[in-house]
């Protein structure tokens, strides 16, 4: 079965950095569009960043442009989210998603808290 396992979350001070990882198994990773979402308490889940299966084209939410970078290593079946200059408003549970029509798979999430 398909599994997506996120890791790398934690508590970080404002201005700090974290790198999230999402390890995938049970699918042909290189053929899937990968994305990161986040959900803050009391808010809807929102798209943070995405990367295509081929070519590695990326797109970002306006709120994270210039601070976050999504990347993937198809040899390791892993997608990453490098988060720099973190702000308290980045506090959320971060989820990775694998998409290839008509399938969508989600990880269980990893919590990121930005606080002094």
Backbone torsions as a table, in degrees:
resi	resn	phi	psi	omega
1	UNK	NA	159.7	-179.2
2	UNK	-75.9	134.3	174.6
3	UNK	-134.0	135.5	171.8
4	UNK	-122.7	122.7	-176.1
5	UNK	-122.8	112.6	178.6
6	UNK	-87.3	151.6	175.4
7	UNK	-153.6	167.6	175.1
8	UNK	104.4	-5.3	178.5
9	UNK	-72.6	172.1	178.8
10	UNK	160.9	-166.3	179.1
11	UNK	-98.2	130.2	-179.8
12	UNK	-141.5	149.7	178.8
13	UNK	-78.5	154.6	175.1
14	UNK	-54.2	137.7	-176.5
15	UNK	89.8	-10.5	-178.6
16	UNK	-82.2	-176.6	-177.1
17	UNK	-130.9	152.6	170.8
18	UNK	-144.1	152.7	171.4
19	UNK	-122.1	118.8	176.2
20	UNK	-91.1	146.0	175.5
21	UNK	-125.4	149.3	174.9
22	UNK	-134.9	110.0	-179.8
23	UNK	-95.1	127.5	-176.8
24	UNK	-109.1	146.6	174.2
25	UNK	-147.0	158.4	178.1
26	UNK	82.5	10.1	177.4
27	UNK	-146.9	164.2	176.1
28	UNK	-84.2	88.3	-167.8
29	UNK	-53.5	-42.1	-172.6
30	UNK	-64.7	-14.7	-178.7
31	UNK	-97.3	0.4	-176.3
32	UNK	-102.7	139.2	169.6
33	UNK	-75.7	128.2	-175.6
34	UNK	-115.3	142.9	-179.7
35	UNK	-147.2	159.6	173.9
36	UNK	-115.5	134.6	174.3
37	UNK	-121.8	164.8	172.9
38	UNK	-143.2	153.8	177.8
39	UNK	-137.5	115.1	177.0
40	UNK	-87.9	157.4	179.8
41	UNK	-54.8	128.9	176.8
42	UNK	76.7	6.5	-178.2
43	UNK	-122.3	164.0	177.4
44	UNK	-78.0	156.4	175.6
45	UNK	-67.9	136.9	-178.1
46	UNK	-131.3	149.2	176.9
47	UNK	-71.6	132.8	177.8
48	UNK	-103.0	-51.0	-175.8
49	UNK	-159.7	155.0	179.6
50	UNK	-146.7	156.7	179.9
51	UNK	-143.0	137.4	-177.8
52	UNK	-74.4	164.4	-178.7
53	UNK	-73.5	-36.1	-178.6
54	UNK	-122.5	135.6	177.9
55	UNK	89.7	-21.2	175.9
56	UNK	64.0	30.5	175.1
57	UNK	-69.4	142.8	-175.0
58	UNK	-124.4	156.8	168.3
59	UNK	-146.1	155.3	-171.1
60	UNK	-136.9	150.9	168.8
61	UNK	-66.4	146.0	-179.2
62	UNK	-56.7	-33.3	-175.2
63	UNK	-69.0	-16.2	-177.7
64	UNK	-119.0	-3.8	-179.3
65	UNK	-57.3	134.6	180.0
66	UNK	85.1	-10.7	179.5
67	UNK	-116.1	-34.9	-177.8
68	UNK	-108.8	148.4	176.0
69	UNK	-134.9	125.9	175.1
70	UNK	-98.8	141.2	177.6
71	UNK	-149.3	166.9	178.9
72	UNK	-142.4	150.7	174.8
73	UNK	-124.6	99.8	-176.2
74	UNK	-66.8	-25.4	177.9
75	UNK	-69.6	-27.3	-179.2
76	UNK	-104.6	2.5	-178.4
77	UNK	52.9	43.7	-173.8
78	UNK	-135.6	140.2	172.1
79	UNK	-116.6	145.1	-175.3
80	UNK	-121.9	156.4	170.0
81	UNK	-135.0	106.8	176.0
82	UNK	-86.8	122.9	-176.8
83	UNK	-118.7	116.5	179.5
84	UNK	-116.5	164.2	178.4
85	UNK	49.1	48.7	-175.5
86	UNK	-65.6	145.4	-178.4
87	UNK	-120.9	156.8	177.4
88	UNK	-54.6	-32.1	-179.5
89	UNK	-73.4	-5.5	173.4
90	UNK	-83.2	-6.4	178.9
91	UNK	-60.7	124.4	-176.3
92	UNK	-178.1	171.2	165.3
93	UNK	-90.8	128.7	-177.2
94	UNK	-104.3	131.7	-177.4
95	UNK	-121.6	142.8	169.6
96	UNK	-101.9	154.0	-176.6
97	UNK	-137.6	136.4	175.2
98	UNK	-112.5	129.4	-174.9
99	UNK	-131.8	132.3	167.9
100	UNK	-156.1	115.4	-172.6
101	UNK	-47.5	131.3	2.5
102	UNK	-98.2	22.1	-171.4
103	UNK	-101.1	143.0	170.9
104	UNK	-137.2	129.6	178.7
105	UNK	-125.3	142.4	-178.1
106	UNK	-121.8	148.3	170.1
107	UNK	-84.5	-178.9	-176.1
108	UNK	-88.2	-12.8	177.3
109	UNK	96.8	152.9	174.1
110	UNK	-135.5	136.8	-172.1
111	UNK	-89.6	133.7	176.1
112	UNK	-120.3	125.1	177.1
113	UNK	-122.6	123.4	179.2
114	UNK	-110.8	109.0	-174.5
115	UNK	-159.1	148.2	175.3
116	UNK	-93.4	NA	NA
